[in-house]
Structure formats: structure tokens, C-alpha cells
Amino acid sequence: MPLKDIGGPLAVKPPKPPKTPKQVEAPKPVEVVKVPKNRDPQALLEEFRKIGPRKAADINKDIDAYYAERNAFVDNYEGDRFEALIEWNKKNAKRLEALNTENANQELTNKMREKMHRLMFSEDPISIQKVDYDNVIAPPDQRLDAKYHKAYNDCIDYVGRFIDNRTLSRSDNSMLFSFTNLNEMQVFLDRGNYGGYCEWTGEGKIAINDKAHPLKSKFEPTFTQGSFRTLAHEMMHWLDARDPALRKRISDFYERRTAGESWQPSPYGGEYKKDKWQEAYMGQRYKAYEDLGFGYGMEVPTRGMELLLSDPLKFAEDDFEHFSFMITEVLGTGK
């Protein structure tokens, strides 16, 4: 049977052209926050090496090169070798003298140290209220004489310049008085069997011992020894007791660093974890404070600050991990 035409010719609708997609925007570049040099441990180490004395091994290579050049000159000299040696020495004696002098002086100079200090200064330093020595809560015989006030305030100001600004607060287990002005630093004298201490209770005062380290009437930012170094040490305890987030970072760092180690008798009494600390006191344990919930590592920032101030290059090269922690988590705020 013939097929009936049931609808005329087949109507074929052409497909609709696809919609033109909207212009796809290129992804926005991820903003990379560049770490400032003063909180970049590797960048600081590289700068310290430019400032500090050269390593003895590098100087000795130059001395060996000096003698190799001299021997080659003498061997190739057309004439008497003794005359050659005299001629060489006339032209090069000061060069060898300079190398020997450099080799004998591997200590940081005060100028080198202060240059390194300036690299670590905070862009937004913490504000510490100046000491009103006449109103320190201490007996009159434990107050600093007026001739020392400026020097020790200058020291507080100087050390404060390394520390990034932060809000100070009392932790839930703080033993500081509720009315204590957390930004105030009270310094007094205590002549016990120690260089100094910082109270974690009451007013949270700092004690320095003028029998252990005589007081000075003029501040000098060397920190190789003495009462200014002691004050810088105790200032880290002062900060640690007023920054709960810092206290946690320090305790966590101590636990990570000493994981797997057992407590041992400490040369300073009590116990410590030996680890690879540059000195045993850095690993010192304070069991009573642990029991109160303060955690570990109370001497990590204190001794660390002493090394940052006295020889930052040596500290960075000998224990880069501890140095880095001090720069980013103690002087910095861990952000």
C-alpha cells in the first residue's frame, strides 16, 4: 500500500547555535604576603654572615693561597731565590699580616653586633610602661638608686624594640594579681643566690642581683655578660607570663624538640631534657609550674634572647631551629 502523506514534507529545525559563554575571567593572582626580613630567619642569617667575621676555614684557605702564590713566584724567578723571597715579602707582607689579624679576631665587634641587632628590630614594637622606680612595690633598700634609673630603662626600651606588639593578657591559670598593670615592668634588687628572677605571681616584678652583677649607670647594648643581660633574660619571663598564646607555642616547641627523651638530673638542680640545646639550662624543668598547667620550656625564650643579643650569628649557625623559633614565635607572634 502506498504510504499516505500524513503531514507534508518533514520540517527539520536547524539546531540553535550554542550560547556564547560569558568571558571567563582569569583567576586572580594569589596574594603572597612577603615575610619581612626581620622575621625571616634564613634572610637574617645571610645578612649576619655579610656583617660578621669570616670563618677561620675560609681565612686559612686564603693563607694557603698566599703561600702557593709566593712559592710559584720564587720558583719562576729569574735570579737568586733569596732575592725573590725578599722582593715578594716587600710587596705582600701587609696582605699576610691582614689575614693573620683577621684569623686571630673571630669575635663579633660591638659595631657588628649592633648592625645585626638593627636587622631584628620590630616594625611595630611592643609598648612597655617605663619603670617608676620610686614607686616599685619593694622595701627602700631593694630599690635601684636614682643614678641607675636611666640605664635600666634604656635597656628595657632597647630589648623591647626586638619584640612585636601584642595584646598582653592573663591566662586562666595566671597567678598575677587581677589588678596588675600587665604593660608595666617593675624592677628591683634581690641579693639571693642567683643572678635574677621574674615573679610569676603577685605583681610579676623582675629582680636583678647587684652582688652577682654590679649595676652600671650607662647602658651598653653588648649583652655578653652582666646585669643588662640578666634583665633581658628576665624580660622574656615577664613576656611569657603575660602572653598565653606565646606560652603555648613555647611549650609545644619544647615537647616537639625533646620528643622521645627522658628527664635527667640537671646541672642546675632538678631535671632537664638534654636534647641538643647549646646549654643545659635551656632544657630546665619546673615541675611545680607544669602541675599548675603552664607547660614546659620556660628557659627556651630566656636563654635564646641572651644568645640573640650577645652573638646572633653564632646562635643562628649553631642552632638554626632554636634561632628560627625565637625570631618567628617569640619576637614575632607566630602569624
C-alpha positions, 0 to 999 in steps of 0.5 A: 500500500502506498504510504499516505502523506500524513503531514507534508514534507518533514520540517527539520529545525536547524539546531540553535547555535550554542550560547556564547559563554560569558568571558571567563575571567582569569583567576586572580593572582594569589596574594603572597604576603612577603615575610619581612626580613626581620622575621625571616630567619634564613634572610637574617642569617645571610645578612649576619654572615655579610656583617660578621667575621669570616670563618677561620676555614675560609681565612686559612684557605686564603693563607694557603693561597698566599703561600702557593702564590709566593712559592710559584713566584720564587720558583719562576724567578729569574735570579737568586731565590733569596732575592725573590723571597725578599722582593715578594715579602716587600710587596705582600707582607701587609696582605699576610699580616691582614689575614693573620689579624683577621684569623686571630679576631673571630669575635663579633665587634660591638659595631657588628653586633649592633648592625645585626641587632638593627636587622631584628628590630620590630616594625611595630614594637611592643609598648612597655610602661617605663619603670617608676622606680620610686614607686616599685612595690619593694622595701627602700633598700631593694630599690635601684638608686636614682643614678641607675634609673636611666640605664635600666630603662634604656635597656628595657626600651632597647630589648623591647624594640626586638619584640612585636606588639601584642595584646598582653593578657592573663591566662586562666591559670595566671597567678598575677594579681587581677589588678596588675598593670600587665604593660608595666615592668617593675624592677628591683634588687634581690641579693639571693643566690642567683643572678635574677628572677621574674615573679610569676605571681603577685605583681610579676616584678623582675629582680636583678642581683647587684652582688652577682652583677654590679649595676652600671649607670650607662647602658651598653647594648653588648649583652655578653655578660652582666646585669643588662643581660640578666634583665633581658633574660628576665624580660622574656619571663615577664613576656611569657607570663603575660602572653598565653598564646606565646606560652603555648607555642613555647611549650609545644616547641619544647615537647616537639624538640625533646620528643622521645627523651627522658628527664635527667638530673640537671646541672642546675638542680632538678631535671632537664631534657638534654636534647641538643640545646647549646646549654643545659639550662635551656632544657630546665624543668619546673615541675611545680609550674607544669602541675599548675598547667603552664607547660614546659620550656620556660628557659627556651625564650630566656636563654635564646634572647641572651644568645640573640643579643650577645652573638646572633650569628653564632646562635643562628649557625649553631642552632638554626631551629632554636634561632628560627623559633625565637625570631618567628614565635617569640619576637614575632607572634607566630602569624 
